[in-house]
Each structure stands twice: as structure tokens, then as C-alpha cells.
Amino acid sequence: MSVRLVQKEPHPTGITGRTVFGTLNFLTGRSKPLPDSPKIPSRRRWESLGLPANHRSKSNYQPPPITPSLPKRERAISPSPQNRKELLFHDQDQSPLFQLPSEVLDLICEHAVGNRLIHIMRRPTGGLGHEVCKLGSESSPTACREQQCRGLKLATGRYAKSNQPGESFVALLQTCRKLYIAAIRVLYETTVFDFDSLESLITLSTSTLPHRFDSIQHLSFDFRFATSHHFKEGSPASDWARWERTWRVIGSMKGLKTLRARIEWHKEDAGVVTERRWLDELIQVTGLEVFELDLPGLRKAEKRVDEGFRRAHGEWEFTVKRREGMA
């Protein structure tokens, strides 16, 4: 069976068009019929190319790689399926606890989960952990360091989880949803959240619900930049962008009322001029009831330079307390 290839010719209209078209056909030979061109069977065509008759061309499509599922993170509040028991759920309003005035319920929650100093730290697993301060909410950074409230700090800047039993206030939050809603607000509003690195605060700001993060009212810092390079942690000298971002995040916190920070500069970075430039980023934080900095002491000549800065540019928004010596 042969197939005749027919080339479709245009059909001019009008006397002029027909005349021109006929002349061109006569000159070019386009008007002659085309010879038959036999069609090569498929098998012979593949064999002529040196390919088997059942050859199929391979597609260039590459399927996307299979991404392994992320491990499920440990439940912070909800009980795990293994520990879940057959529970009977009743109307929560039946409890006499919820019949108390809201002010009284807040006081109970405050006594149970509030008014604590909690050290926030990074864990080796990649997330954040916390330890309730052993010395209470009025403890000083130096006392906490001596008491090792945070635990063992690894070379990565993360803290190993302590095996020692500590104070836990999560049980109240696991009681029921209604009590959780009442207690979690008190927890964020009355707790002093303490950090010892720029990374831990930024991680908390990105891993907490925005309205919860904005409800934090009290912050505390213990920045030991003299040793931060040993733990791969940022400092104003090594990571200016992170230093600036830290104070920008703090300045955006809507509910913040108090901030206390102890800062220890690296000895090679000491100098009132450099310090003044770094502290300029703190002007992003305004309107606090308490804003205190505990800074290293100054040499006699640096004190005169610092006084000149304050006369020329005015006082800071924060209160500065100088320690004895350069540490």
C-alpha cells in the first residue's frame, strides 16, 4: 500500500491572480504531478537505524527525589498516644475552679506557673529548651552562672538536657483546655525569660506564636561575648547583622516592660568608642518601665570620653551600671 503525498496548492481568485499563478507554475514546474513516494514500514525504519523493532525512545523526565518526612517533634503540652488513657470528658464549667472570679483564678495561675525566671537555651536536637532558675526570679546572672542553672554547655553553644529532676509547671497546663488558656497567658506575662546568646532569642521569636511572643513582659540577658567565639555564637564584632536584628526584635515586642542585660565584651573589643557604636542599636527599644545595662568598667581616660559623648548626644534611654574592672 502506498500513500500519495499531495501538496495543497493555493487557489487564486480573479483573472489577474489566475494569470500570475499559471505563469509561475509553468516557469517553476510546480504544476507537474509529484511521483509516488513509498512509505517505509516501521520495522524496517527501526532496523535501518540499527535499533530493535520494539524500541521506544527514553524520556528525559526525572522524577523528583523522595524527601524523607521530618521526625515528629516531642509533644510539649498534649499527652502522647502511649500515655493517653480512657478519659471521660465533662463540661469544664462544672469545676468550682472556674466559678471563681477571674482575678482570683489569675492569682492561682500566677502562683502555680508565674513569677519565675526561666533560662531559655538551645538543645542539641535543634530546638529550644528551658530550665527554671534554681535561685528564684531575683537571682543575678553571676549567681546563676556559679550555680550552673542552665546545665552543661557544649562546644556547639547548645546545652545538654539535665538528668536531674527539676521544677515542672507543665502539669497544670495539661489539665484541660480552659485552664490552659487561662494559665498560658499568666505564664508569658509574669515570667522572666532569660537568654545567654543572641541565637536563642531569635529562635524563640520565630518559633512562638506572634501574639504569645508579644505578650512577654520581662526579659533578661547574660551576654558573655568574651567567650562566645568558643561556642560558635555571634557577637557584635563577629555578627553585626544578628546583633542589630536582636534589638530590632526586642523593639517590636508590644508588651515588653522590663529588660535587664549584663554584657561582657571581648578584651580585644574594649573601648568606649566601639562600645558606644554597638550600643547605638539599643535605641530601637523604647518606652520600657525598666531598662538597665550592666557593663564593664572604664579606664580613667575613657570615662572622660564617655562624659563628652553624653554631653554631646544626651543620655541613653537605658540606665548604665559599670562594674569594677574591665570584665
C-alpha positions as a printed Julia matrix, in Angstrom:
327×3 Matrix{Float64}:
   0.0    0.0     0.0
   1.44   3.35   -0.99
   0.47   6.78    0.09
   0.5    9.72   -2.32
   1.79  12.89   -0.78
  -0.35  15.71   -2.08
   0.79  19.25   -1.56
  -2.08  21.57   -1.12
  -1.96  24.35   -3.67
  -3.45  27.76   -3.1
  -6.49  28.69   -5.17
  -6.15  32.25   -6.5
  -9.21  34.2    -7.41
  -9.69  36.76  -10.15
  -8.26  36.96  -13.69
  -5.02  38.66  -12.61
  -4.37  36.13   -9.85
  -5.04  33.16  -12.08
  -2.74  34.54  -14.8
   0.17  35.2   -12.41
  -0.26  31.84  -10.7
  -0.33  29.94  -14.0
   2.81  31.7   -15.25
   4.74  30.86  -12.06
   3.66  27.23  -12.25
   4.83  26.99  -15.85
   8.24  28.56  -15.09
   8.99  26.6   -11.92
   7.49  23.28  -12.87
   5.28  23.25   -9.77
   2.33  22.2   -11.91
   3.85  18.75  -12.68
   2.44  15.86  -10.63
   4.74  14.53   -7.88
   5.95  10.94   -8.13
   4.74   8.4    -5.62
   6.99   8.07   -2.54
   6.62   4.67   -0.89
   6.31   4.62    2.86
   8.96   2.61    4.74
   7.38   0.15    7.2
   8.03   0.85   10.86
  10.07  -2.34   11.43
  12.39  -1.62    8.52
  12.78   2.01    9.62
  14.0    0.97   13.11
  16.24  -1.74   11.6
  17.79   0.78    9.22
  18.76   2.84   12.26
  20.28  -0.2    13.98
  17.53  -0.34   16.63
  15.24  -3.24   17.58
  11.71  -3.21   16.24
  10.21  -2.74   19.7
  12.45   0.21   20.51
  10.93   3.07   22.47
  12.76   6.33   22.96
  13.6    7.1    26.56
  12.07  10.13   28.22
  14.27  12.82   29.75
  11.83  13.27   32.63
  13.47  12.84   36.0
  11.09  12.22   38.92
  11.65  14.49   41.92
  13.62  12.95   44.78
  11.65  11.49   47.62
  12.0   13.82   50.57
  12.02  11.94   53.87
   9.37  13.03   56.32
  10.57  15.18   59.17
  10.51  13.44   62.55
   7.57  14.37   64.66
   8.61  16.71   67.43
   8.01  15.8    71.01
   4.71  16.99   72.38
   5.19  19.88   74.77
   1.71  20.03   76.28
  -0.54  17.32   74.87
  -0.12  13.78   76.27
   1.44  11.27   73.9
  -0.73   8.49   72.43
   1.13   5.92   74.53
   0.26   7.73   77.76
  -3.29   8.62   76.81
  -5.91   6.79   78.83
  -9.61   6.37   78.5
 -10.87   9.71   79.79
 -14.4   10.9    80.38
 -14.88  14.47   79.26
 -17.37  16.56   81.21
 -18.37  20.17   80.99
 -15.37  22.12   82.27
 -17.63  24.74   83.81
 -18.74  22.17   86.37
 -15.43  22.63   88.19
 -15.69  25.06   91.14
 -12.35  26.48   89.98
 -13.98  28.19   87.01
 -16.74  29.63   89.17
 -14.19  31.85   90.92
 -13.78  35.49   89.86
 -11.25  35.91   87.06
  -8.95  37.91   89.35
  -8.8   35.03   91.84
  -8.19  32.49   89.07
  -5.32  34.64   87.77
  -3.74  34.67   91.22
  -3.94  30.88   91.42
  -2.35  30.52   87.99
   0.3   33.08   88.88
   1.22  31.12   92.0
   1.34  27.83   90.06
   3.16  28.81   86.85
   4.1   32.5    87.06
   6.7   34.79   88.64
   9.65  32.58   87.73
  12.93  33.16   85.97
  13.27  30.66   83.14
  16.53  30.13   81.28
  15.87  29.63   77.56
  18.61  27.7    75.78
  19.26  25.78   72.59
  19.29  21.99   72.74
  21.48  19.59   70.7
  18.33  18.36   68.94
  17.98  21.75   67.26
  15.08  23.16   69.26
  14.82  25.19   72.43
  14.7   24.01   76.0
  14.2   25.68   79.35
  15.31  25.35   82.93
  13.62  27.03   85.86
  16.2   29.07   87.77
  17.25  27.35   90.98
  17.8   30.68   92.72
  14.44  32.33   92.03
  13.33  35.25   89.91
  15.54  37.78   91.75
  18.81  35.94   91.12
  21.75  37.67   89.45
  23.47  36.43   86.26
  26.7   35.81   88.16
  24.93  33.7    90.79
  23.14  31.66   88.1
  26.44  31.01   86.34
  28.07  29.83   89.54
  25.1   27.62   90.32
  25.08  26.28   86.73
  21.35  26.75   86.45
  21.43  26.2    82.71
  23.4   22.96   82.88
  26.32  21.8    80.76
  27.15  23.97   77.75
  28.57  22.05   74.81
  31.14  23.29   72.29
  28.3   23.95   69.83
  26.78  26.54   72.16
  23.88  24.22   73.0
  23.05  22.87   76.43
  22.73  19.18   77.22
  19.49  18.21   78.87
  19.97  17.71   82.59
  19.21  14.35   84.15
  18.49  15.98   87.49
  14.78  16.34   88.31
  13.8   19.98   88.23
  10.73  22.05   88.83
   7.97  21.42   86.32
   4.92  23.61   85.84
   3.58  21.88   82.72
   1.16  19.63   84.63
  -1.29  22.46   85.25
  -1.31  23.37   81.56
  -2.2   19.77   80.69
  -5.26  19.68   82.92
  -7.8   20.96   80.42
  -8.04  23.41   77.57
  -9.91  26.06   79.53
  -7.32  26.11   82.29
  -4.55  26.08   79.71
  -5.94  29.24   78.1
  -6.09  30.98   81.48
  -2.66  29.81   82.67
  -0.64  30.25   79.47
  -1.4   33.96   79.41
  -0.19  34.34   83.0
   2.91  32.3    82.19
   4.01  34.6    79.36
   3.1   37.83   81.15
   4.76  37.17   84.54
   7.77  35.01   83.65
  11.25  36.5    83.26
  12.69  34.94   80.09
  16.47  34.77   80.38
  18.91  34.28   77.48
  22.68  33.98   77.2
  23.04  34.2    73.4
  21.66  36.2    70.5
  20.67  32.99   68.71
  18.33  31.73   71.43
  16.2   34.9    71.48
  15.89  34.99   67.69
  14.93  31.3    67.65
  12.23  31.92   70.25
  10.84  34.84   68.24
  10.5   32.69   65.11
   9.12  29.57   66.84
   6.48  31.18   69.08
   3.06  32.41   68.06
   3.31  36.18   67.43
   0.62  37.13   69.96
   2.29  34.94   72.61
   5.7   36.44   71.92
   4.26  39.96   72.08
   2.72  39.18   75.48
   6.17  38.67   77.08
   6.76  41.49   79.56
  10.12  40.68   81.14
  13.48  39.86   79.53
  16.91  39.19   80.98
  20.24  38.69   79.19
  23.69  37.49   80.19
  25.91  38.08   77.15
  29.46  36.78   77.65
  30.97  37.87   74.36
  34.45  37.33   75.79
  33.93  33.57   75.34
  31.22  33.43   72.66
  33.71  32.52   69.92
  34.46  29.27   71.76
  30.81  28.23   71.36
  30.27  29.43   67.78
  27.91  32.17   68.98
  27.5   35.59   67.43
  28.68  38.86   68.92
  28.63  42.49   67.75
  32.19  42.09   66.48
  31.64  38.82   64.59
  27.97  39.03   63.58
  26.76  42.62   63.4
  23.62  41.7    61.46
  22.46  39.35   64.21
  23.25  41.93   66.89
  21.15  44.52   65.07
  18.33  42.04   64.44
  18.21  41.09   68.13
  17.47  44.62   69.22
  15.08  45.15   66.34
  13.1   42.11   67.5
  13.11  43.36   71.09
  11.99  46.8    69.97
   8.99  45.27   68.2
   7.7   43.43   71.29
   4.41  45.13   72.12
   4.04  44.01   75.73
   7.63  44.35   76.95
   8.01  46.3    80.2
  11.36  45.41   81.77
  14.75  44.48   80.34
  17.95  43.83   82.22
  21.16  42.84   80.46
  24.65  42.02   81.64
  27.22  42.4    78.84
  30.83  41.32   78.86
  32.81  42.48   75.83
  35.8   40.67   74.41
  39.01  42.2    75.75
  40.22  42.98   72.22
  36.99  44.88   71.55
  37.22  47.02   74.67
  36.97  50.74   74.12
  34.37  53.35   74.84
  34.15  54.47   71.19
  33.46  50.94   69.92
  31.08  50.3    72.78
  29.18  53.48   72.0
  28.76  52.4    68.37
  27.42  48.99   69.4
  25.04  50.41   71.97
  23.53  52.73   69.36
  21.43  49.76   68.22
  19.64  49.77   71.57
  17.79  52.97   70.66
  15.34  50.7    68.82
  13.95  49.74   72.24
  11.83  52.49   73.79
   9.05  53.02   76.29
  10.12  50.45   78.89
   9.47  50.86   82.59
  12.87  49.35   83.45
  15.82  49.24   81.03
  19.13  48.52   82.75
  22.56  47.55   81.44
  25.41  46.12   83.49
  28.61  46.98   81.58
  32.36  46.64   82.17
  34.16  49.45   83.92
  36.07  52.18   82.07
  39.59  53.45   82.39
  40.11  56.98   83.64
  40.71  58.39   80.16
  37.69  56.53   78.77
  35.46  57.99   81.46
  36.25  61.49   80.18
  35.46  60.41   76.62
  32.2   58.84   77.79
  31.21  62.03   79.61
  31.91  64.01   76.44
  29.67  61.68   74.43
  26.83  62.08   76.92
  27.13  65.86   76.94
  27.11  66.0    73.14
  24.44  63.39   72.42
  22.42  63.24   75.6
  21.73  60.36   77.95
  20.66  56.9    76.86
  17.14  55.55   77.13
  18.59  52.91   79.46
  20.38  53.09   82.77
  24.04  52.04   82.8
  25.74  50.44   85.77
  29.5   49.98   85.49
  31.3   47.06   87.11
  34.68  47.32   88.76
  37.46  46.49   86.32
  37.2   45.66   82.64
  35.45  42.29   82.97
